Amino acid sequence: MQKAISIISTLIILFLIIMNYQDTAGVTILSSNIAKILKVSPHALTLNMALYTLIIFILGEISAIFFFAPIYTSLKEKFNAYKRELEKDSISSTTAEAKIQVLENKITVLEKALDDALKNK
């Protein structure tokens, strides 16, 4: 499901990039009022809308990775610890079952030996 969502969102972004390739967008870096206060010239940046969309998409992806990476690693560590615990329990239950089987076999042998000894008397 997550893979499908990521593929669909990427396709939508690519569609937006293709559709807005000829358009431009202006981004004001330093407005005229602030430029007067700082006594510098105002500055605006004009970008191709496709490039602007691509930059926003990449920044969103990077921020999502940085936001969810710690959560993912902690969940992965907890999952691995839980998996090791299950393996330990599985191994200990297997050895306990093997010990029980050995004891049952010994009891069977002893019962047979006792029956044989009682028959010989």
DRENBA-89541 format. One record per residue (C-alpha): x, y, z. Coordinates in steps of 0.1 Angstrom, whole numbers, plus 2048, in hexadecimal, padded with zeros to 3 digits. Example, Ala and Ser with C-alpha at 12.3 -4.5 7.8 and 13.67 -1.06 7.14 Angstrom:
<nodes>
87B7D384E 8897F5847 
</nodes>
This chain:
<nodes>
800800800 81C818809 82E8107E9 80F8187D5 80A8397E7 82E8437E1 82C83A7BC 80C84D7B7 81986C7C9 83886B7B4 824868794 80E88579F 82D89A7A5 83C891783 81B89A773 81B8BC785 83F8C277A 8378BA756 8178CF756 8288ED766 8498EC752 84390D740 83692175E 84B935776 84793D79A 85695A7AD 8649557D0 86C9757E4 88B9707F8 88E993806 8709AA804 8739CF7FC 8699DA81F 8839C4830 89D9CE816 8979F381F 89C9EC844 8BC9D883D 8C69F2822 8CC9D7808 8BB9D07E7 89B9BA7E6 8A09987D7 8879817C6 88E95F7B6 87B954797 87992F793 86B918779 84B909789 8578E6780 8778EC793 8658FC7B0 84D8DD7B2 86B8C57B1 87E8D87CC 85F8D87E3 85A8B27DC 87F8AA7E4 87F8C0803 85F8AE80F 86E88C809 88E89681C 87A8A4839 86588483B 88486E83B 894883857 87388386B 86B85E868 88F84F868 89284F88E 870840892 878825878 89981C888 88B81A8AB 86E80489F 8877EE88C 89C7E98AB 87D7E08C0 8727C88A5 8957B78A4 8967B58CA 8737A58CA 87E78D8AF 89C7828C3 88677D8E2 86F7678CE 88D7538C1 89974E8E5 8777438F1 87572B8D3 89771C8DA 8907188FF 86E7088F9 87E6F18E0 8996E68F9 87F6E2914 86A6CC8FD 8896B78F5 8916B391A 86D6A8921 86F68F904 890681912 88167D935 86266C927 879654914 88C64C933 86C646947 86062E92B 88161B92C 880619952 85C60D952 8655F2939 8845E894D 86E5E696D 8545D195B 8705BA94E 87F5B7971 85D5AF981 856594966 87858396C 87357F992 
</nodes>
